[in-house]
Amino acid sequence: MTKGGMESVEVFTTEGKGRGLKAQKEFLPGDVIFAEPAYAAVVFDSLTHVICHTCFKRQERLHRCGQCKFAYYCDRTCQRAAWLNHKNECSAIKRHGKAPTENIRLAARILWRMEREGSALSEGCLVAIDELQNHVDSFGEEEKRELRTDVESFLQFWPPHCQQFGMQLISHVFGVISCNGFTLSDQRGLQAVGVGIFPNLCQANHDCWPNCTVVFNNGNHEAVRSMFHTQMRIELRALNKISAGDELTVSYVDFLSLSEERRKQLKKQYYFDCTCEHCKKQLKDDLMLAVKTGESKPSADTVKEVIQLSKDTLEKINKARMEGHYHEVVKLCRDCLKKQEPVLGDTNIYLLRILSIASEVLSYLQMFEEAADYAKRMVDGYLKIYHPNNAQLGMAVMRAGVTHWHAGLIEAGHGLICKAYAILLITHGPSHPITKDLEVMRVQTEMELRMFQQNEFMYYKMREAALKNQKIQVMPEPSNENAPSLFHKKE
């Protein structure tokens, strides 16, 4: 079954997993298998005034809708592009007196589109909205209570002159949002800023070691008005060679957790038991729980004690980060690392989590040399655990490369930036803003490296002079969030 630009994939039914997607032809790493615009999408409640409601880019100055005073856009181009989806919302917000929550807004956008187009297959969609999985039957008591609250709020917001839908369909739409809402990120891919429904993507099953990745591309409305190149969309990209007939899989959760933790998260959020090879055979768990080997191998009690200390420290770190006490975070990390280093192996996830936080916060505080040391150890551990073409790995290697560059460690910095660029070319593609930024850094560090190799003394003299004249760019303030996960789950 293929439709409108989706000729390279087909929907099939798998035993025990329901529907899935299968490749119709061979793909190589980095190939875009398909690109899909959102069926409907909204900006998170907390960010409605700083993110464009059309392309989901973060902008300094946004234009506000003069009618509802709620929606914000980059410029007239984005505002015009939004009007079809915003028209009903605009008048409903004016009538209601205020904008409802993101869940209500997204459900309303889905149902307004169904009112316009009917429930038949939309152009380019492999599956209709009313055929998507909703898992309402699997909801616990609290989730059912939240669903009832959402439905009641929706009915208060939904205008009386619009088509009236049955309670079953409205509940179905909220169920779809709950388990199939895809996280939209800003143009740098670092912060989750909204949620959208992409029916074709919803058909891709989970695997902890997938053959595909999903990247959100905000589009570029200044380019030639070609729908494929400029429209805000998700792209399903191949991570390795895929043969015709292979199932296309994506990972719903970050791999950097023990198989038991990933399975619990998947069961809680998506209501299925993961049976992928990595979970069944607990592959990589031994690396993620590695302890020091050799003559002075620590006892089981010591290991247990240090892991508990690590968990307690991570809680304290989160609290200190939330309050912006970054020097306190550094102290907690250093103290924890002293206890971890004689006991935990280089790939132990508790050690890697502390190294990651320490390198990020120290970079922000411009203590680049210490940050670079921690970042290097973090990347060495990640490279042994993650899939070689994992997007999270690429971002971590990029961060480590920039930290080394700022520390004046130009050889290591350039090497890491090149490694990150090779990964992100596959996961994000050459036209993504992150990859473009990285290409600029790659060229700059290559030029500096040549200068360094020709005359180290002159390189450091010039670097010193440049830093005096131009303050080193402050790293972004550390985020308290993890990198955006694939699917958005209402907390």
N, C-alpha and C positions, 0 to 999 in steps of 0.2 A: 504493500500500500504506500504510494508516494504521491506527493501533491506540491505544486507551486514552489519550485526551487529546492525541494527536499528529495530530489531523485536519488541522492547518494545513500539514503538510509531507508530502512523499512521497519514498521512496527511488527513485532511477532510476540507470541505468547510463550512464556517459559514456565516449566513445571515448578510450582512452589513459589515463584516470584512474580507471577502475573505478567503484564506487558513489559516488553523491553525493546531496545533499538538494536538493529543489526546493520553492519556495513554492506553496501551493495557493490562496493569496489575497493581496491587497495588504497590505503592512505599511508603517507610517510610522516615522520615526526614534524610537527609544526603546521601540517595541513589543516585548513579550516574545513571541517566536515559539514557544518552548516552554521549560518548566522540567523538569528531569530529576533525580531523586534518584540517588545513586551505586548501581551494582550491587554494588560492594564498595569499601571505602576504608580506609586505615590512616594513622596518624601516623608521620612520619619517626622513625627510630631515635634520633636525637640529641635529640628533643623530646618523647619519650613521657611524661615526668613533668610537663611544663608546658602541654601542650595537651590539651583534652578529646577523648577518643577517639570521641565521638558527634558533636558539632557543630563540632569543630576550632577552637574559640575559645581564645584564650590567657587564662588566669585566674590570679589570685594564689594562691588556695587550691583545690586539687582533692581530690576523694574518691578513695581508692585501692580497687580491687577487693580485698575481703578474702580471696578464694580464691587467685587467681594472683599477687597483689601486683604486677601489671604494668600493668594498664589503669587509667587515671585519668578521672574525670568531674567536670563542673561540680557536679552534685547528683544526687539520687535520680531526678529526671525523665530526665536524660540516661542514667543508669545503667540504668533500666528500658527505655528506648528501645533501648539497645545489646544487651540480653540475647540476642535472637534470633541476632545475628551473633557475639556474644562467647562464647556458651555452649560451643560446641565448642572454640574457641580457648583458653578458660579451662582446661578439663580437659587439653588437649594441652600447654599450657605447664607445668602442674603435673607431668604425666607426663614431659615432656622435661627438666625441671629449670631451663630458662631460655627466654626468648622468642627466637625466631629473627629474622633481619633483616627489614626492611620488605617486601622482594620476596617472601620465603617466606610471610610473614603474609598479604600480599595474595592470592597464589596460593591459599593455603589457604582464605581467606574466599570466593574465587570458587568453588572446588570444593565447599566445604560448601554453598553456595547451590545449586549444580548438583545436589548429592546430595539436597537438600530438594525442589527444584522440577523436577528433570529438565533436559534440555538444550533443551526447547522454548522458544518465545518467552515471556519474562516479561511480566507486565502492564505495558503502556505502552512496551515495547521494540519497535522496528521490526526489529531484527536480533538473532539469538541469539548468545551468546558464542562458540560454536564456529564461527560464520560470520565472525567479525571477522578482519581482516588481521593476520598475525603476522610476516611478512618473515623468518622463520627461514632460508629458502633464501638470503637476501641477506647473512646474517651473515658477518663476517670470522672469521679463526681465533681471535682473542682473544675475540670475542663468543660464539663457539661453546663456547670453554673455560669462560667465565663461565656460560653456559647449563647446561653439564654439572654444574658446581659447584652451581648453584642447584637443579637437579633432585635431585642426591644429598642436599643439605641438606633439601630438601622431604620426600624419602622417609624420612629419619630422624625428621622432626617429625610426619609424617602418622600418626595413630593406626591400629593394626592392625584395630580393630573398625569403622572407617569404610569406606565404599565404596571399593574399590580401582580407580583409574582407570589407563588404559593410558599408556605413556610418551609416545605421540604427542600425546595430549590435554594431558598435563602440560606438555610442551615448548611446545605451542601457547599455553597460558595464559601462560607466561613470555614468549613472543614478543609476545603481545598487550599485556602490561604494559610491555614494553620500548618499543614504538612507539605505544601508545595510552593510556598512563597520563597522566591529567590532573592538573596541579598544583593542590593545594588551599592556600588562603592563610588567614591568621588574619583576625579580623573587621575589621581595618583595611586588609586587602589589601596589606600592605607586606612580609610575609615568607611564603615558601613553607613550609608546615608538614606537608604530607602528600601522598598520591597516591591517586587513585581511578580506577575504570573507569566510564565513562558510554557505553553502547553506541550511543545515538542520536547523541550528539555526535561519536563516532568516524566517522560517515558524512559529516560536513561536510568538504569538500575545502578545501585551502589556496589563498589568493590573497594576495599581498603588499599589495594594496589592497582589503580585503574589504568586503562589504556588511553583515556581522554582527560582533558581538563576544561574547565569553563572559565572564560574571562569576560568581564563586563566592559564593553567599549562604549564610551559616552558619545561617540560620533564626532563629526566636524561639520557644522553647518556653514562654515566659510568656504568649504571645498565646492567643487562642481556638484550641482544638486542631483547626485546619483543616489538612489535610495539605499543601495547596499553599502556604499562607502561613507555616507554621512549620517545615517539614522542611528539613533541610540539602540543598542542591540547586545545580546550575548553571542559569543562565538564558542562553539564546541570545537576544540582543537585536539589533534592526535598527539599523544606523548611518545609513542613508539610506532613501529611499523604495524599496521592493521591490515589483515587480509580480508577479501570479500567473504561475507558469511560470518565474520567474528562479531560477537556481541560488543556493543559500545558501552563502556562503563565509566562512571565518575565517582569521586569520593565525596560523601556528604559530610565527613568530619575530617579534622586534621589527623594525619597518621601518627604524630608524635605523642601517642598515649599507648599504654599496654592494651593488648587485644581485648582483655576483659572489660577495661574502661570504655573502649570504643564500642563494644557490643552493648554495654549498658546504656550509653548515650544514644545509640541508634534505636534501641528498643523503646527508650523513653520518648524520643522525639519523633521517630518515624514508624514505630509499631511493628518492627520486624526483627527477626533473629539473623544476624549476619553469618553467612555460611561460606564466606570467601576463604581462599586457601590460607591467607595470612592469619585469619582468626582461628580457623580449624586447627592449624599446625602451630599456632602461637609463634609464627616466624618473627624474628627481630626482638621478641620479648627478652631473650637472654642478653642482648646488647643493651636494651633500655633499662635493665636491672643490674648491669655489670658492676662487679666489685673489684677492688684491687687484687691482683694475683701475686704470687711469689712467696718468699719465705714468711713474710709478716702478713699473711692473709688475715683479714679481720674476722672476728667471730660473728655468728649469725645475730647474736644479741646486739653487738656493736653496730652492725648494718641496720638493724631494725630501729635502733636508737637514733642514728644519723638521718634515716629517711623520715622519721617522725619529726625530728628537729627541722628538716628541710620543709616539710608541710607547714609546720607552725610558722617558720620564717616567711614563707610565701604569703601567708595570711597577714602577717605584720607588714610586709612589703606593700601589699595591695592597699592597706589602710594608709600607710605613709605616702604612697603615690597619689591616692585620692586627695590627700590634704596638701599635696605639692611639696612635701618635706623630702627633697631629693638627696640631700646630704645624709639624712637618716637612712634612706634606702641604700646608699652606698655602704654605710657602716654595717647594716644588716647583711648585705651581700658578702662583704669581706669576712665578717665573723663566721658566716655560714660556710663559705668556701674553705676556711681554715679547718673546719671540722669535717667537711666532705672530702677534701683532697687525699688524706691518708686512707680513706675507706672506700669511696665510690670510684668505679671505672670511668674512663674518658667518655663513654657513650651513655652513661646513666642519665635518664631523663631529668632527675632531680638536680643533678649537677648542671646539666645543659640549661635548665630553666633559670637557674641563678646566674649562670654566665651570660645568658641572653639579656636579662634585666640589667646586670652590672654594666655590660658594654654599652647598652642603649642610654642609660642614665649618665654614665661617665662621659659619653660623647656629648650629651646635652650640656653637661657642666664644663665642657671643653678640656677635660682631662684625657686627652686623646691617646697618650702612650699606654696608660693602664687599660683603657677601653679596648685598644687594638689587641693587646695580649689576650684579654678575655674573649674578644670577638673571634680571634683565630682559633682558639680552643673550641669555641661553640661550633664554628663551621666544620672543623675537623671531625667533630662528633656527628653533626648533621649529615655529612657526606657518607657516613657509614650506615645511616639509618634510612634516610629518605630515598625515594625513587630519584634517579639522577636528573630527571626532567620535572621535578616538583616545583610549583610556583612559589611555595613558602620557602623552599631551599634557595631559589633564585633571589628572592627578596632579602633573605638573611645574608647571603654571600655579597650582595650589593651593599648592604649596610656595613658589613665588615670591610669591604674594599674602600668605601668612603672614609671610614674611621682611620684606616691605615694611611690613606692619602693625607688626611688632616694631621696625622701624627708625623708626617714627613717621611714615612716608610714607603717611598715611591715604588720600589720594586714589588713588594708584597701587595701594595694597594692596586697597582696596575694589573697584576696577575689575577687578583680576586675580582676586579671590575670586568676583566675579559671573561672570566669563568661565569660570572652572573649574566653577562650579556649573551653568552651562548645558551644559557638556560632560558632566559626571558624571550629570546628570539623564537623559541619553540612554544613556550606557554602563553606569551602575550602577542607575539608577532611584531614585525618591524615598525608598524605605524602607530603602536600604542604609545601614549605619552611617557610612560615609565621607560620603555625601551629607547625612545628618542632621547630622553634625559641621559640614559646610560651610555648611549653612543657618543654624546657630547663629552661625557666624562672619560670615556675610553680614548678618544682622540686627544684630549687635554693631558691625560696621564701618560700617554705614549710619547707626546712631545716632551714632557718633563722628564720622563725616563731617559730619553736620548740625551738630553742636556746633562742629566746626572751621570750617565755612563761616560760622557766626554770629559766632564770636569766636576767631580763631587764638590770640591771647595766652592767653585763658582755657583753651583746649583743651590747650595745652602745659603750662600750670601744673598743671592737673588730672591730666594724664598723668604729670608728674614726681612729683606727690604720690602717685599710685596706685602708681607703680613703687617709691617709697620704702617704702610700707606693705606691698607685696606683691611679692615677688621675681618677676621676669619668668619665665614658664614656660620651662624649659630644653627646647630642641628635642631630639627623640630622637637617641640616639647614631647617627652615620652607619653605615649597614649596608655590609658588604663585598660583599653580594650585589647583583646586578642585580634589577630588579623581577621577580617570578615570571613565568616564561615560560608559555605556554599548556599545552604538553604536557611531562610530566616525563620526562627521559631519564636512565637510570641511568648515572652517570659511571664 
